[in-house]
Amino acid sequence: MLNHELLAKAATVSRGLTIDAVEASQSGHLGLPLGCAEIGAVLFGHSLHYCPDHPEWLNRDRFVLSAGHGSMFLYSWLFLSGYPDMTLDEIKNFRQLGSKTPGHPELTHAPSGVETTTGPLGQGVANAVGMALAGKMAEARFNTKDHAIFDHHVVVLAGDGCMQEGVAMEALEFCGHQKLDNLILIYDSNAVTLDAMAKVSQSENTAERLDAMGFDVLTVDGNDMDAFLDAYNRAKEAGSGKPQAIIAKTLIGKGIPEVQGTQNAHGEGGAKFGDAARKGLGLPDEHYYVFPEVTEYFANLKKEHDAKFSKWVEKFDAWKAANPKLADELAVTSAFSHTLGKDTKQKTPGVGELFKVIPEFPADTKVSTRIAGQTVLQPLAKLNPLLIGGSADLYGSTLNYIGDLKARDDDFSPANRTGRNIPFGIREHGMCSILNGVAAHGVFRPSGATFLVFADYCRAAIRLAALSHLPTLFVFTHDSVGVGEDGPTHQPIETIPGLRVIPNLDVVRPADPEETAGAWVAALDRTDGPTLLALSRQGVPLLTGIPVKTRREGVLKGGYIAKKETGTLEYILLSAGSELQHAMKAAETLGAGTRVVSMPCFERFDRQEQAYKDEVLPKSCRARVAIEASVPVTWAQYVGLDGAVVGINRFGLSAPGGTVMKELGMTAENVVEAAKKLKVD
């Protein structure tokens, strides 16, 4: 039963903290935190399973605030719930430099209790679907008939803005189809968007749309705690095998009569009425006031959470004792493996072990790097049992299926929750955002594939993976004009440079099968951010003139000497990806004073010590030429003002791939010409 009196006071406190924080910073959003305060009281004050003193509890309920602009909703409830690093001082420093209360929740910047970075609307919905997906996988993989160690729910609070974004709809369609019944979507339906009342831009029947997607849908008064609790309990206990949606009708900005119920309540416009609002809410003149009885209530609730956590640990210990192999497997890639206990060592494979399981390619190999990637992936997946993969309806082209692609017998589905391959359908953006949710969940290592040109559809999710330091692995194929006959719509000219400028994203474009092995190992070895593999459709020769060890390990450093000069250094030729073969051939023509440097990953190279970078690219040699089948702008940092880039400054052509490459200047002859011109100039 709800303690109505104390939870109503808690809702009032949450509203007061929000008003004070937004008023102090003269920035922020009042509407959702005030309108959803009763929802927060029920969730954090009664229904969610969480433990502030053990925020990384594997079986906690995940709460995602998709409408991240309403961040004070989350911060106020985390503070009241007793998360140690969400102090009142942090509330007072809302949106200030160095605080743990940034404008939008940030996974790596805000305190524990923030499950994912939100703000770009719709992303949190898709992340939550990813967490629900991971939860169902974890249940199927690790629960036994005697010990159900995973049975948590994922709860996501979204607003009209989230529900209008395409990425949310992609994710919810996927969620309904996959029957992820551990997801509870709460739609804060307050009839307002930022600019105007929602009726200006939407007229759909959201309940019918969600029902058509495969959700159970309930509509309630979100400001009535009893009504909301009843809906929430019905959603948790539905047993229908469907994801759940609660459409909560709320009054935006509730508590500030001058703006509530209007678009003026969305932002900080109501803050100027703060003093009157506090008085109307029954709060004293003191800012950031918390009723002592509310503090006491949550302190007692925290003890209950501690007891639930301890009871789960007992169950987990019994499970671990009965299932040592499963416990070892969970330790392999779990981000929170320290919760497994002192006697279970984390077993993440090291670089040497990863390379060891990948056989060398035969000397006569000439395949695309996507085909090489398929070969490399299989032994790595056996070594990393919690590595999962998805594709946007392109497994036959991206070739990233774990297992037998022809049989397709290990797809994730409602009937096969242990499947390691996720058929996302034609939902590239949703796929990448869902994968981020899987990564944030913390058990599985997610990867997903599409064509590189469609990275433009995925950019928001890729950017958030980088910002959040999530180890999501993007496997994007058909990496250049070598795609050929599909023409300029499918030939990513500007895509690689556009991705390289995203901070904390490793973009790896391997030149041949052995570099592809290095690319996969580099991606799996990195855990502090995402990696994107850009793989070719067209076949590339095995660069046997470079030792296998050099190629594989060179990728780990981002750049390496592929061919060292045998005379006085005159030229440095640089390349990444399939065009490295042309640089190698050009070096033969230019003579003994020519060095070739492979640069499969700019970001990794830039992280090396300066001494290594100077060794690979000595400042004494300024006659440098780079070749890559893309817009050349990102090469300037390596070729300098005196160098040249053989690149492509136009869209592609519809013709066979080799013809297009030659027509657009991707040849050894053009590299030689550019180098000789430098000497003449």
C-alpha positions in Angstrom: 0.0 0.0 0.0 1.1 3.5 -0.7 1.9 5.9 2.1 -0.1 8.7 0.4 0.7 11.4 2.9 4.5 11.0 2.8 4.7 10.3 -1.0 2.6 13.3 -1.7 5.0 15.3 0.4 7.9 13.7 -1.5 6.3 14.8 -4.8 6.1 18.3 -3.4 9.7 18.3 -2.4 10.7 17.1 -5.9 8.8 20.0 -7.4 10.4 22.4 -4.9 13.9 21.2 -5.7 13.2 21.5 -9.4 11.9 25.0 -9.1 14.8 26.1 -7.0 17.5 24.5 -9.2 16.1 25.9 -12.4 15.6 29.3 -10.8 19.1 29.4 -9.5 20.7 28.4 -12.8 18.3 30.5 -14.9 18.2 27.4 -17.2 16.5 24.1 -17.5 13.1 22.5 -17.9 10.4 22.6 -15.3 7.5 21.0 -17.2 8.1 17.3 -16.9 9.6 17.2 -13.4 6.6 19.1 -12.0 4.1 17.3 -14.1 5.4 13.8 -13.4 6.2 14.2 -9.7 3.5 11.7 -8.6 4.9 9.2 -11.1 8.4 9.7 -9.5 6.9 9.2 -6.0 5.4 5.9 -7.0 8.4 4.6 -8.8 11.2 5.7 -6.5 9.2 5.7 -3.3 7.5 2.4 -3.8 7.8 0.2 -6.9 11.2 0.2 -8.5 13.8 -2.4 -7.4 17.1 -0.6 -6.9 19.8 -0.2 -4.3 21.5 3.2 -3.9 24.4 1.7 -2.0 24.9 -0.9 -4.8 24.0 1.0 -7.9 25.6 -1.6 -10.3 23.4 -4.4 -9.0 23.0 -6.7 -12.0 19.4 -7.4 -11.3 18.2 -3.9 -10.5 15.3 -2.4 -12.4 16.6 0.1 -14.9 14.9 3.5 -15.1 15.6 5.6 -18.2 14.5 9.2 -18.5 14.2 9.4 -22.3 12.9 13.0 -22.0 16.3 14.0 -20.7 15.6 17.7 -20.8 13.6 17.0 -17.6 16.7 15.9 -15.9 15.8 17.5 -12.5 13.1 14.8 -12.3 15.8 12.2 -12.2 18.2 14.2 -10.0 15.6 15.0 -7.4 14.5 11.4 -7.0 18.0 10.1 -6.9 18.8 12.6 -4.2 15.7 11.7 -2.2 16.4 7.9 -2.7 19.8 8.3 -1.1 22.3 7.8 -3.8 25.6 8.7 -2.1 27.0 10.9 -4.8 23.8 12.8 -5.5 24.0 15.3 -2.7 22.0 18.4 -2.1 25.1 20.4 -3.1 24.9 18.7 -6.5 21.3 19.8 -6.8 22.3 23.3 -5.9 25.0 23.1 -8.7 22.5 22.1 -11.4 23.9 22.8 -14.8 27.1 24.3 -13.4 30.7 23.5 -14.4 31.9 20.2 -12.9 28.7 19.3 -11.2 27.1 15.8 -11.4 23.9 17.4 -12.5 24.5 18.4 -16.1 21.7 19.8 -18.2 20.9 16.4 -19.6 21.7 13.1 -17.9 25.2 11.8 -18.9 26.3 8.3 -18.2 29.9 9.2 -17.6 29.4 12.5 -15.9 26.4 12.2 -13.7 26.2 10.1 -10.6 25.2 6.4 -10.2 21.5 5.9 -10.9 21.8 7.5 -14.3 21.6 4.4 -16.6 22.3 6.1 -20.0 22.9 9.4 -21.6 19.7 11.0 -22.8 18.7 14.3 -24.3 18.4 13.8 -28.0 14.8 12.8 -28.0 13.9 9.2 -28.7 17.4 7.8 -27.9 16.4 6.9 -24.4 13.4 4.9 -25.6 15.7 2.9 -27.9 18.3 2.5 -25.2 15.7 1.1 -22.9 14.6 -1.4 -25.6 18.3 -2.5 -25.7 18.4 -2.9 -22.0 15.2 -5.0 -22.1 16.7 -7.1 -24.9 19.8 -7.7 -22.8 17.6 -8.6 -19.9 15.7 -11.3 -21.8 19.0 -12.6 -23.1 20.4 -12.7 -19.6 17.4 -14.5 -18.3 17.6 -17.2 -21.0 21.4 -17.6 -20.7 21.9 -17.6 -17.0 18.7 -18.4 -15.1 18.2 -22.0 -14.0 15.2 -23.8 -12.7 16.5 -23.4 -9.2 17.9 -19.9 -9.4 16.4 -17.0 -11.3 19.1 -14.4 -10.9 17.8 -12.1 -13.6 14.1 -11.0 -13.5 14.3 -7.2 -13.6 12.2 -4.7 -15.5 13.2 -1.7 -17.7 11.1 1.4 -17.2 11.4 4.3 -19.5 9.7 7.7 -19.2 9.1 9.4 -22.5 7.3 12.5 -23.7 5.6 13.7 -26.8 9.0 14.7 -28.3 10.4 11.2 -27.8 7.3 9.6 -29.3 7.5 11.8 -32.4 11.1 10.9 -33.2 11.6 8.1 -35.7 14.2 6.3 -33.7 11.8 5.7 -30.9 9.2 4.2 -33.3 11.9 2.0 -34.9 12.8 0.7 -31.5 9.3 0.2 -30.2 8.3 -1.7 -33.4 11.2 -4.0 -32.8 10.3 -4.3 -29.1 6.7 -5.3 -29.9 7.8 -7.8 -32.5 10.3 -9.4 -30.2 7.8 -9.5 -27.3 10.1 -7.9 -24.8 7.7 -8.1 -21.9 10.1 -6.8 -19.4 9.8 -3.2 -20.8 7.4 -0.7 -19.4 7.0 2.4 -21.4 5.5 5.4 -19.6 4.3 8.0 -22.0 4.0 11.4 -20.3 1.1 12.6 -22.4 0.7 16.2 -21.3 -0.5 17.5 -24.7 2.4 19.9 -25.0 5.6 20.2 -27.1 8.2 22.9 -26.8 6.8 25.4 -29.3 3.1 24.8 -28.9 0.3 22.6 -27.8 0.9 19.1 -29.2 -2.3 19.2 -31.3 -0.4 21.6 -33.6 1.9 18.8 -34.8 0.2 15.5 -33.9 -3.2 13.9 -34.2 -2.5 10.2 -34.1 -4.2 7.8 -31.6 -1.0 6.7 -29.8 -2.8 3.9 -27.9 -4.0 2.3 -31.1 -0.5 2.7 -32.6 1.2 1.0 -29.7 -1.4 -1.7 -29.6 -0.8 -2.4 -33.3 2.9 -2.7 -32.5 2.2 -5.4 -30.0 2.0 -3.6 -26.7 -0.5 -3.9 -23.9 -1.7 -0.3 -23.4 -3.2 1.3 -20.4 -4.3 5.0 -20.1 -4.4 6.6 -16.7 -4.3 9.9 -14.8 -0.6 10.3 -14.2 -1.2 12.8 -11.4 -3.3 10.2 -9.4 -0.8 8.1 -7.5 -3.3 5.2 -6.9 -4.3 5.1 -10.5 -0.8 5.1 -11.7 0.3 2.4 -9.2 -2.6 0.2 -10.3 -1.5 0.6 -13.9 2.1 -0.1 -13.1 1.3 -3.2 -11.1 -0.9 -4.5 -13.9 1.9 -3.9 -16.3 4.5 -5.8 -14.2 2.1 -8.7 -13.7 0.4 -8.7 -17.1 1.7 -12.2 -18.1 0.7 -11.5 -21.7 4.1 -11.9 -23.2 3.9 -8.3 -24.5 5.8 -5.1 -23.7 3.7 -2.7 -21.7 2.8 0.9 -22.3 1.2 3.3 -19.7 -0.1 6.5 -21.3 -0.1 8.8 -18.3 -2.1 12.0 -18.7 -0.3 14.7 -16.7 -0.5 18.4 -16.2 2.8 19.9 -17.4 4.3 22.4 -15.0 1.9 21.3 -12.2 2.4 23.6 -9.2 3.0 26.9 -11.1 -0.6 28.1 -11.9 0.7 30.8 -14.3 2.1 28.4 -16.8 0.8 24.9 -16.0 -0.9 23.1 -18.8 0.7 25.3 -21.5 3.8 25.2 -23.6 5.2 28.0 -21.4 5.7 25.4 -18.7 8.1 23.4 -20.8 11.3 25.4 -20.2 12.4 27.7 -17.4 9.6 30.3 -18.1 7.8 29.5 -14.9 10.9 29.9 -12.7 10.1 33.6 -12.1 7.0 32.5 -10.3 9.0 30.3 -7.9 8.3 32.1 -4.7 4.6 32.0 -5.2 4.7 28.4 -6.4 6.6 27.2 -3.3 4.0 28.9 -1.1 1.2 27.4 -3.1 2.8 23.9 -2.7 3.0 24.3 1.0 6.8 24.7 1.2 8.5 27.1 3.5 10.5 30.1 2.3 13.7 28.1 2.6 15.0 27.0 -0.7 15.9 23.4 -1.4 13.7 22.3 1.5 13.1 18.7 2.3 10.5 17.7 4.9 12.3 15.7 7.7 9.6 13.0 7.5 10.4 12.5 3.8 14.1 12.1 4.5 13.2 9.5 7.2 10.8 7.7 4.8 13.5 7.2 2.2 16.1 6.3 4.8 13.9 3.4 5.9 13.1 2.5 2.3 16.9 2.4 1.6 17.2 -0.2 4.3 14.5 -2.3 2.6 16.4 -2.0 -0.7 19.6 -3.1 1.1 17.8 -6.2 2.4 16.4 -7.1 -1.0 19.9 -6.8 -2.5 21.4 -9.0 0.2 18.7 -11.6 -0.4 19.6 -11.5 -4.1 23.3 -11.9 -3.3 22.4 -15.1 -1.3 20.6 -16.4 -4.3 23.4 -15.4 -6.6 26.0 -17.1 -4.4 23.9 -20.3 -4.5 23.6 -20.0 -8.3 27.3 -19.5 -8.6 28.2 -22.5 -6.5 25.8 -24.7 -8.5 26.8 -23.3 -11.9 30.5 -22.4 -11.9 30.7 -22.6 -15.7 27.9 -20.1 -16.1 29.5 -17.9 -13.5 32.8 -17.9 -15.5 30.9 -17.1 -18.7 29.2 -14.2 -17.0 32.5 -12.9 -15.9 34.0 -12.8 -19.4 32.5 -9.7 -20.8 30.3 -8.4 -18.0 31.1 -4.7 -17.3 30.3 -5.4 -13.7 32.2 -8.7 -13.2 33.5 -7.5 -9.8 30.0 -8.2 -8.4 30.5 -11.9 -9.1 32.6 -12.3 -5.9 36.3 -12.5 -4.9 36.7 -16.1 -6.0 35.6 -15.4 -9.6 38.3 -13.8 -11.7 37.4 -11.7 -14.7 38.3 -13.8 -17.8 38.3 -11.2 -20.5 40.6 -12.5 -23.3 43.7 -10.5 -23.9 45.1 -9.3 -27.2 47.5 -12.2 -27.5 44.8 -14.7 -26.9 42.5 -13.1 -29.4 45.1 -13.1 -32.1 46.1 -16.7 -31.3 42.7 -18.1 -32.3 42.6 -16.4 -35.7 44.5 -18.5 -38.3 46.7 -16.7 -40.8 45.2 -16.2 -44.3 46.7 -18.2 -47.1 49.2 -16.2 -49.3 46.9 -16.4 -52.4 43.9 -14.9 -50.6 42.0 -12.2 -52.4 38.8 -11.4 -50.7 36.9 -8.4 -49.5 37.6 -7.3 -45.9 33.9 -8.0 -45.2 34.5 -11.6 -46.1 37.7 -11.6 -44.1 35.7 -10.2 -41.2 33.3 -13.1 -41.4 36.2 -15.5 -41.1 37.8 -13.6 -38.2 34.6 -13.2 -36.3 33.8 -16.9 -35.8 36.8 -17.9 -33.6 36.6 -14.6 -31.7 32.9 -15.2 -31.0 33.7 -18.6 -29.6 36.3 -17.0 -27.3 33.8 -14.2 -26.3 30.5 -16.0 -25.5 28.7 -12.9 -24.6 29.5 -11.1 -27.9 26.3 -10.7 -29.8 25.7 -9.3 -33.3 22.9 -7.7 -35.2 22.3 -6.5 -38.8 19.8 -4.2 -40.4 18.3 -6.8 -42.7 21.7 -7.3 -44.4 23.4 -10.4 -42.9 23.9 -11.7 -46.4 25.8 -8.6 -47.3 27.5 -7.5 -44.1 28.5 -11.1 -43.3 28.7 -10.6 -39.6 26.5 -13.5 -38.6 27.8 -15.5 -35.6 27.6 -19.1 -36.7 26.3 -20.6 -39.9 24.9 -17.8 -42.1 23.3 -20.3 -44.5 21.5 -22.1 -41.7 20.5 -18.9 -39.8 19.7 -21.2 -36.8 20.8 -18.9 -34.1 18.6 -15.8 -34.5 17.3 -14.1 -31.4 13.5 -14.4 -31.2 10.7 -14.9 -28.7 11.2 -18.6 -29.2 15.0 -18.4 -29.0 16.2 -16.0 -26.3 19.7 -17.3 -26.4 20.2 -16.5 -30.0 23.3 -14.4 -30.6 22.2 -12.8 -33.9 19.5 -10.1 -33.8 17.5 -9.4 -37.0 16.8 -5.7 -36.6 15.0 -5.3 -39.9 15.4 -2.1 -41.9 15.9 0.0 -38.8 19.5 1.2 -38.9 19.1 4.1 -36.4 17.0 2.0 -34.0 19.5 -0.8 -34.2 22.5 1.4 -33.2 20.6 3.0 -30.4 19.3 -0.4 -29.1 22.9 -1.7 -29.2 23.9 1.2 -27.0 21.3 0.1 -24.5 22.7 -3.4 -24.6 26.1 -2.0 -23.8 24.8 0.2 -21.0 23.0 -2.8 -19.5 26.5 -4.2 -18.8 26.3 -7.9 -19.5 26.6 -8.4 -23.2 29.1 -7.0 -25.8 27.0 -5.7 -28.7 27.8 -5.3 -32.3 25.7 -4.4 -35.3 26.1 -4.0 -39.0 24.8 -2.1 -42.1 26.3 -0.4 -45.1 28.7 2.4 -44.3 26.7 5.0 -46.2 23.8 4.5 -43.8 26.0 5.7 -40.9 24.3 9.0 -41.7 21.0 7.4 -40.4 22.9 6.2 -37.3 25.0 9.2 -36.5 23.1 10.4 -33.4 23.5 6.9 -31.9 27.1 6.6 -32.8 27.8 10.1 -31.3 26.1 9.1 -28.1 28.0 5.9 -27.8 31.2 7.9 -28.1 30.0 10.6 -25.6 29.0 7.9 -23.2 32.1 5.8 -23.5 30.1 2.7 -24.5 32.0 -0.2 -26.1 29.5 -0.6 -28.9 31.0 -2.2 -32.0 29.7 -1.0 -35.4 30.5 -3.2 -38.4 29.8 -1.2 -41.5 30.6 -2.6 -44.9 30.6 -1.4 -48.5 33.1 1.3 -47.5 33.8 3.2 -50.6 33.2 3.9 -54.3 34.4 0.3 -54.7 30.7 -0.6 -54.1 30.4 0.0 -57.8 27.1 -0.5 -59.7 24.9 0.6 -56.8 26.1 4.1 -57.6 26.6 7.4 -55.7 23.6 6.8 -53.4 25.4 3.9 -51.9 29.0 5.1 -52.2 30.2 6.8 -49.0 32.5 9.6 -50.2 32.3 11.9 -47.2 31.3 9.4 -44.6 34.6 8.2 -43.3 36.0 11.8 -42.7 32.7 12.7 -41.1 33.0 9.8 -38.6 36.6 10.5 -37.9 35.8 13.9 -36.4 33.5 12.4 -33.7 35.6 12.5 -30.5 36.2 9.1 -28.8 35.1 7.1 -31.8 37.7 4.7 -33.2 37.2 4.4 -37.0 39.2 1.4 -38.4 39.5 0.9 -42.1 41.6 -2.2 -42.7 43.6 -2.7 -45.9 43.6 -6.5 -46.2 42.4 -9.6 -44.4 45.3 -9.6 -41.8 44.6 -5.9 -41.0 41.0 -7.0 -40.6 42.0 -9.5 -38.0 43.8 -6.6 -36.2 40.7 -4.4 -36.5 38.5 -7.0 -34.8 41.0 -7.5 -32.0 41.4 -3.8 -31.5 37.6 -3.4 -31.3 37.1 -6.2 -28.8 40.1 -5.0 -26.7 38.7 -1.5 -26.3 36.2 -1.0 -23.5 36.2 2.8 -23.0 34.4 3.7 -26.2 32.9 2.6 -29.5 34.7 1.2 -32.5 33.5 1.3 -36.1 34.9 -1.1 -38.6 34.7 0.1 -42.2 35.0 -3.0 -44.4 35.1 -3.3 -48.2 32.7 -5.0 -50.6 35.3 -5.5 -53.3 38.2 -8.0 -53.1 41.6 -6.8 -52.0 44.9 -8.5 -52.3 46.7 -10.0 -49.3 49.6 -7.6 -48.7 52.2 -10.3 -48.3 55.1 -7.8 -48.6 54.2 -6.8 -45.0 54.7 -9.4 -42.3 51.5 -10.8 -40.8 52.5 -9.8 -37.3 53.2 -6.2 -38.5 49.9 -5.9 -40.1 47.9 -7.3 -37.2 49.6 -5.5 -34.4 50.1 -2.3 -36.5 46.3 -1.8 -36.4 46.4 -1.8 -32.6 48.6 1.3 -32.8 46.5 2.9 -35.5 49.4 3.5 -37.9 52.6 1.7 -38.7 55.4 1.5 -41.2 54.2 -0.9 -43.9 57.3 -0.5 -46.1 60.5 1.0 -44.8 62.8 2.9 -47.2 66.1 1.2 -48.0 67.8 4.5 -48.9 67.7 8.1 -47.8 64.1 9.0 -46.9 62.6 11.1 -49.7 58.9 10.3 -49.6 56.2 9.1 -47.2 53.1 7.6 -48.8 50.1 7.1 -46.5 46.9 5.3 -46.9 44.0 3.5 -45.1 41.9 0.7 -46.3 41.8 -0.9 -49.8 43.9 1.9 -51.3 47.0 0.9 -49.4 47.8 -1.5 -52.2 48.2 1.5 -54.5 50.6 3.2 -52.1 52.7 0.0 -52.0 52.8 -0.2 -55.7 53.7 3.5 -56.1 56.6 3.0 -53.7 58.1 0.5 -56.1 58.2 3.2 -58.8 59.4 6.0 -56.6 62.4 4.0 -55.4 64.5 3.2 -52.4 63.8 6.5 -50.6 60.1 5.8 -50.2 58.4 4.8 -47.0 54.8 3.6 -46.9 52.7 4.1 -43.8 49.4 2.3 -43.2 46.9 4.4 -41.2 43.9 2.1 -40.5 42.8 4.1 -37.5 43.7 7.8 -37.0 42.3 7.9 -33.5 44.4 5.0 -32.2 47.5 6.5 -33.8 46.9 9.8 -32.2 46.8 8.1 -28.8 50.3 6.7 -29.2 53.3 8.3 -27.5 54.9 11.2 -29.4 58.1 9.2 -29.8 56.3 6.5 -31.7 54.4 8.9 -33.9 57.6 10.7 -34.8 59.2 7.4 -35.6 56.5 6.5 -38.0 56.1 10.0 -39.5 59.5 11.8 -39.0 59.2 15.5 -39.2 62.3 15.6 -41.4 60.3 14.3 -44.4 57.8 16.7 -45.6 57.2 15.2 -49.0 54.1 13.2 -48.1 51.2 11.9 -50.2 48.1 10.2 -48.9 45.6 8.2 -51.0 42.1 7.3 -49.9 38.8 6.9 -51.7 37.1 9.7 -49.7 36.9 13.4 -49.2 40.6 14.2 -48.3 40.2 16.8 -45.6 41.1 14.6 -42.6 44.5 13.7 -44.0 45.8 17.3 -43.7 47.0 16.6 -40.1 49.4 14.0 -41.5 50.6 15.3 -44.8 51.0 18.9 -43.7 51.0 22.0 -45.8 53.7 20.7 -48.1 52.0 17.4 -48.8 49.2 16.2 -51.1 46.2 13.9 -50.9 44.9 11.8 -53.7 41.2 11.7 -52.7 37.7 12.2 -54.1 35.9 15.5 -53.9 32.8 14.5 -55.7 30.0 12.0 -55.5 30.6 8.6 -57.0 29.5 6.8 -60.2 27.3 3.9 -61.2 29.7 1.4 -62.9 31.7 -1.6 -61.9 33.8 -0.9 -58.7 37.2 -1.2 -60.4 36.1 1.1 -63.1 34.8 3.7 -60.7 38.0 3.6 -58.6 40.2 4.1 -61.7 37.9 6.8 -63.1 38.0 8.8 -59.8 41.8 8.6 -59.6 42.4 5.8 -57.1 45.6 4.5 -58.8 49.3 4.1 -58.0 50.1 6.2 -61.0 48.3 9.2 -59.5 50.2 8.7 -56.3 53.5 8.7 -58.1 52.5 11.8 -60.1 51.5 13.7 -56.9 54.8 12.8 -55.2 57.0 13.8 -58.1 55.0 17.1 -58.4 55.9 17.8 -54.7 59.6 17.6 -55.6 59.2 19.8 -58.7 57.3 22.4 -56.7 
